[in-house]
Amino acid sequence: MAFNYNRELQAWVVLLLLVGFFAYLMSHSFLSVFEVTADAVFLGFVIDIETNDGTAEKPYFVDQELLTFVSQSNKLTEGQNHRNTRPFQDNEDGTELQPMV
């Protein structure tokens, strides 16, 4: 709107960069708060897993969906680690790096 009503405005690039900078600042602030919140949730999860064992005397206070998600992701990463640790077969690409002399 400012460009339509103010025809003598010549420095539109400066305004565009200023708006872009403030948009970046706002999005960065929002994502920083989101990151801190996610870190706090996972730290609470870790403390709950370390202090409680899931029995009737010491039940988990973590949400069951988060607990199943983490256990499923652990199973997936264990399977990937198992596949990555097997030795190379003869028909696979894989060379050992040798030091240059």
C-alpha positions in Angstrom: 0.0 0.0 0.0 2.8 2.4 0.8 4.2 1.9 -2.7 0.9 2.7 -4.4 0.2 5.9 -2.5 3.7 7.2 -2.2 5.0 7.4 -5.8 8.1 9.4 -4.8 9.3 6.6 -2.6 12.5 5.6 -4.3 14.3 3.5 -1.6 11.9 0.5 -1.6 14.8 -1.9 -1.3 15.7 -0.5 2.1 12.2 -1.0 3.4 12.1 -4.5 2.0 15.4 -5.4 3.7 14.1 -3.9 6.9 10.9 -6.0 6.8 13.0 -9.1 6.0 15.3 -8.5 8.9 12.4 -8.1 11.4 10.7 -11.2 10.0 13.9 -13.1 10.5 14.2 -11.7 14.0 10.7 -12.7 14.9 11.0 -16.2 13.4 14.3 -16.8 15.1 12.9 -15.7 18.5 9.9 -18.0 18.1 12.0 -21.0 17.1 14.4 -20.4 20.0 11.5 -20.5 22.4 10.2 -23.7 20.7 13.7 -25.3 21.0 14.0 -24.5 24.7 10.6 -25.9 25.3 11.4 -29.2 23.4 14.7 -29.5 25.3 12.9 -29.0 28.7 10.4 -31.7 27.7 13.1 -34.2 26.8 15.1 -33.4 29.9 12.1 -34.1 32.1 11.6 -37.3 30.2 15.2 -38.4 30.9 14.9 -37.5 34.6 11.7 -39.5 34.8 13.2 -42.5 33.2 16.3 -42.3 35.4 14.4 -41.9 38.7 11.5 -44.2 38.1 11.4 -47.8 36.9 7.7 -48.2 35.8 6.6 -50.4 38.7 3.6 -49.7 40.9 5.8 -48.1 43.6 7.7 -45.9 41.1 5.5 -45.3 38.0 6.6 -43.3 35.0 5.0 -39.8 34.9 5.9 -39.4 31.2 3.1 -39.5 28.6 2.8 -43.0 27.2 2.8 -41.8 23.6 6.2 -40.1 24.2 7.5 -43.3 25.8 6.4 -45.5 22.9 7.8 -43.0 20.4 11.2 -43.0 22.0 11.3 -46.8 22.4 10.3 -47.2 18.7 13.0 -44.8 17.6 15.5 -46.6 19.8 14.6 -49.9 18.1 15.1 -48.2 14.6 18.5 -46.8 15.5 19.6 -50.1 17.0 18.7 -51.8 13.7 20.6 -49.2 11.7 23.6 -49.4 13.9 23.5 -53.2 13.5 23.4 -52.9 9.7 26.2 -50.4 9.7 28.6 -52.4 11.8 28.6 -55.5 9.6 31.8 -56.0 7.6 31.8 -55.2 3.9 31.2 -58.0 1.5 33.5 -58.5 -1.5 30.9 -57.2 -3.9 30.3 -54.0 -2.0 32.1 -50.7 -2.3 34.2 -50.0 0.6 37.9 -49.1 0.8 40.1 -48.6 3.8 41.8 -45.2 3.9 45.5 -45.5 3.9 47.8 -42.7 5.2 49.6 -40.8 2.5 53.4 -41.1 2.6 
